[in-house]
Amino acid sequence: MRITQYFRLVDIQARMILKADASKLTLGYLWWFLEPLMWVAVFYIVFNLILDAGARGSAEFLTFLACGKFAFIWFSKTVSQASNSIVAAQNLIGKINVPKSLFPMAVAHESLFRQCAVYPLLLVIVMLFGYPASPMWLWLLPVLVVYYLMIVACALVGSYLVCLVRDFSQFIQLGMTFLLFTSGIFWDVRALGSPEKTELILTLNPLAFILDAHRQVLMYQIPPDLAILGAIAVGAIVIIAAMELLMRYTSQYLALKVLT
């Protein structure tokens, strides 16, 4: 299959997923915006109003939560759905020999469409709560490109593992819960008191670095650490290339695993 045909199929599949998801619920596309807003509201009520854990002003903490949760939902939903995408397509795989990476790639592509609509809402929230737009916000573009590459890499790895052993889907869900509490969504990695500990977390946890980069750029107008950002990009590209080759050479084996 030619590369142009491959990406054309990815795009078509992504659009089909968009329409199918929207048709399942009464509010349809509105859930793209309602879900992150509701999560931010829940976290704000629990950690700022009930536990009084937000050691900053209400507006700042709300913006802090929005930046973290909007970005985290993109990662968690995409990787979780993509991990089960090949198994979910077993009827099609049983009839047609198609590249197995097509299915997680389509889910990642669909999520990109979704975030192109959702992220403008995040920018509006940031501005409404006292952080005016700035040319520094342009730094968010390379952050998002690298973030997308990271999401695709994790989606490919997750989908391959679930094909091999279905139980991996449960481990992935558990992993998302672990990342929810360790990536600085409702707490600030820069408030740990130890610069060494902060640097360690931002270096070893790419997701924590990406979430922090959102806040540094949008709230404090500080560019991201290009060395770490570049390392994440290179790592993601290497994983994507490796997984594409692995799925290509084990295509028939994956089909048998899915169908049995």
C-alpha positions in Angstrom: 0.0 0.0 0.0 1.3 3.4 -0.9 2.0 5.9 1.8 -0.6 8.3 0.3 -3.3 5.6 0.3 -2.4 4.7 3.8 -2.9 8.2 5.2 -6.0 8.6 3.1 -7.4 5.5 4.8 -6.4 6.9 8.2 -8.2 10.2 7.5 -11.3 8.4 6.3 -11.4 6.1 9.3 -10.8 9.0 11.6 -13.8 10.9 10.2 -16.0 7.9 10.5 -15.0 7.5 14.2 -15.9 11.2 14.7 -19.3 10.8 13.2 -20.0 7.5 15.0 -19.0 8.9 18.4 -21.1 12.0 18.0 -24.2 10.0 17.0 -24.1 7.8 20.1 -25.0 10.7 22.5 -27.8 13.3 22.5 -25.4 16.2 22.9 -23.1 14.9 20.3 -20.1 17.1 19.6 -20.9 19.3 22.7 -19.3 16.5 24.8 -15.9 17.4 23.3 -16.2 20.6 25.4 -18.3 19.5 28.3 -16.1 16.6 29.4 -12.9 18.6 30.1 -14.9 21.4 31.6 -16.7 19.0 34.0 -13.4 17.4 35.0 -11.9 20.7 35.7 -14.9 21.6 37.8 -14.7 18.4 39.8 -11.0 18.8 40.5 -11.5 22.4 41.4 -14.3 21.6 43.9 -12.4 18.8 45.5 -8.8 20.2 45.7 -9.5 23.9 46.1 -12.8 24.2 47.9 -13.0 21.0 50.0 -9.4 20.1 50.6 -8.1 23.7 50.3 -5.0 22.3 48.5 -4.7 25.1 45.9 -2.0 27.2 47.5 -2.8 30.0 45.0 -5.7 32.3 44.0 -8.9 30.6 42.8 -8.5 32.0 39.3 -4.9 30.9 39.0 -5.7 27.4 40.4 -8.6 27.0 38.0 -6.4 28.0 35.0 -3.7 25.7 36.3 -6.2 22.8 36.4 -7.6 23.6 33.0 -4.2 23.5 31.3 -3.4 20.2 32.9 -6.7 18.4 32.5 -7.4 19.5 29.0 -4.0 18.1 27.9 -4.3 14.9 30.0 -7.7 14.0 28.6 -6.2 14.1 25.1 -3.5 11.6 26.1 -5.6 9.3 28.2 -8.6 9.0 26.0 -6.6 8.5 22.8 -4.2 5.9 24.2 -7.0 4.0 25.9 -9.2 3.9 22.8 -6.3 3.2 20.4 -5.0 0.4 22.5 -8.3 -1.5 21.9 -8.7 -0.4 18.3 -7.1 -3.4 16.5 -9.0 -5.9 18.6 -12.3 -4.0 18.1 -11.8 -4.2 14.3 -11.5 -8.0 14.3 -14.5 -8.4 11.9 -12.8 -6.2 9.3 -9.4 -7.8 9.9 -10.9 -11.2 9.3 -12.0 -10.2 5.8 -9.3 -7.8 4.5 -5.6 -7.7 4.9 -4.9 -4.1 5.9 -2.0 -2.6 7.9 -2.8 -3.1 11.5 -1.3 0.3 12.5 -4.2 1.8 10.5 -6.6 1.4 13.4 -4.6 3.1 16.3 -3.4 5.8 13.8 -7.0 6.5 12.9 -7.9 6.9 16.6 -5.0 9.3 17.1 -5.9 11.2 14.0 -9.5 11.5 15.2 -8.3 12.8 18.5 -6.3 15.5 16.6 -9.4 16.7 14.9 -11.2 16.8 18.3 -8.4 18.8 20.0 -8.3 21.3 17.1 -11.8 22.3 18.3 -11.2 21.9 22.1 -7.9 23.8 22.5 -9.3 27.1 21.4 -11.7 26.8 24.4 -8.6 26.3 26.6 -7.1 29.5 25.3 -10.3 31.4 26.0 -10.4 30.1 29.6 -6.8 31.1 30.1 -7.5 34.6 28.8 -10.8 35.0 30.8 -8.9 34.3 34.0 -6.3 36.9 33.6 -3.6 35.6 31.3 -3.6 37.7 28.1 -2.6 36.3 24.8 1.0 36.8 23.9 3.4 36.0 21.0 5.0 33.6 23.6 2.0 31.4 23.1 3.4 30.4 19.7 5.7 28.1 21.7 2.7 26.0 22.3 2.8 24.8 18.7 6.0 22.8 18.9 4.8 21.5 22.3 1.6 20.2 20.7 3.5 18.7 17.8 5.8 16.7 20.1 2.8 15.8 22.3 1.0 14.4 19.3 4.0 12.3 18.3 4.2 11.0 21.9 0.5 10.1 21.9 0.9 8.2 18.5 3.9 6.3 19.9 2.0 5.2 23.0 -1.1 4.4 21.0 0.9 2.0 18.7 2.7 0.3 21.6 -0.6 -0.1 23.5 -2.5 -1.5 20.6 0.2 -4.0 19.9 0.4 -5.2 23.5 -3.4 -5.6 23.7 -3.3 -7.7 20.5 -0.8 -10.0 22.2 -2.5 -10.3 25.5 -6.0 -8.7 26.0 -5.3 -8.2 29.7 -2.9 -5.4 28.8 -6.0 -3.2 28.4 -6.5 -3.4 32.1 -2.9 -2.5 32.8 -3.2 0.5 30.5 -6.2 1.8 32.4 -4.4 1.3 35.7 -1.4 3.2 34.1 -3.7 6.1 33.2 -4.8 6.3 36.9 -1.1 6.2 37.9 -0.2 9.0 35.5 -3.3 11.0 36.6 -1.8 11.3 40.1 1.9 11.5 39.2 2.0 13.9 36.3 1.1 17.2 38.1 -2.4 17.7 37.0 -3.7 19.1 40.3 -0.4 19.7 41.9 2.6 21.7 40.7 5.8 19.8 40.0 7.7 23.1 40.5 6.4 23.4 44.1 8.1 20.2 45.4 10.7 22.3 47.3 13.7 20.6 45.7 14.9 21.7 42.2 16.6 18.3 41.8 13.4 16.4 42.4 11.5 18.7 40.0 14.1 18.3 37.3 14.0 14.5 37.8 10.2 14.3 37.4 10.2 16.5 34.3 13.0 14.5 32.8 11.8 11.0 33.6 8.0 11.6 33.0 7.5 13.1 29.5 3.8 13.6 30.3 4.6 15.7 33.3 7.0 17.8 31.2 4.3 18.4 28.5 1.6 19.4 31.0 4.1 21.7 32.7 5.1 23.2 29.4 1.4 24.1 28.7 1.4 26.1 31.9 4.8 27.7 31.5 3.8 28.9 28.0 0.2 29.9 28.5 0.3 31.2 32.1 3.8 32.4 32.7 5.1 33.1 29.2 8.2 30.9 29.6 9.4 28.8 26.6 9.8 25.1 27.2 13.1 23.4 27.7 14.0 22.6 24.1 16.5 19.9 25.1 13.9 17.8 26.8 11.3 18.6 24.2 13.7 17.5 21.5 14.5 14.3 23.3 10.8 13.4 23.7 10.3 14.1 19.9 13.2 11.9 18.9 12.2 9.1 21.2 8.6 9.2 20.0 9.7 9.2 16.3 12.0 6.2 16.9 9.2 4.3 18.7 6.7 5.1 15.9 9.1 3.9 13.2 9.9 0.8 15.1 6.2 -0.1 15.8 5.3 0.5 12.2 8.0 -2.0 11.0 7.1 -4.4 13.8 3.4 -4.3 12.9 4.2 -4.7 9.2 6.4 -7.8 9.7 4.0 -9.4 12.2 0.8 -8.5 10.4 -0.4 -12.0 9.9 0.5 -13.0 13.4 -1.5 -10.1 14.8 -4.5 -11.0 12.7 -4.4 -14.6 14.1 -4.1 -13.2 17.7 -7.1 -10.9 17.1 -9.3 -13.6 15.6 -8.5 -16.3 18.2 
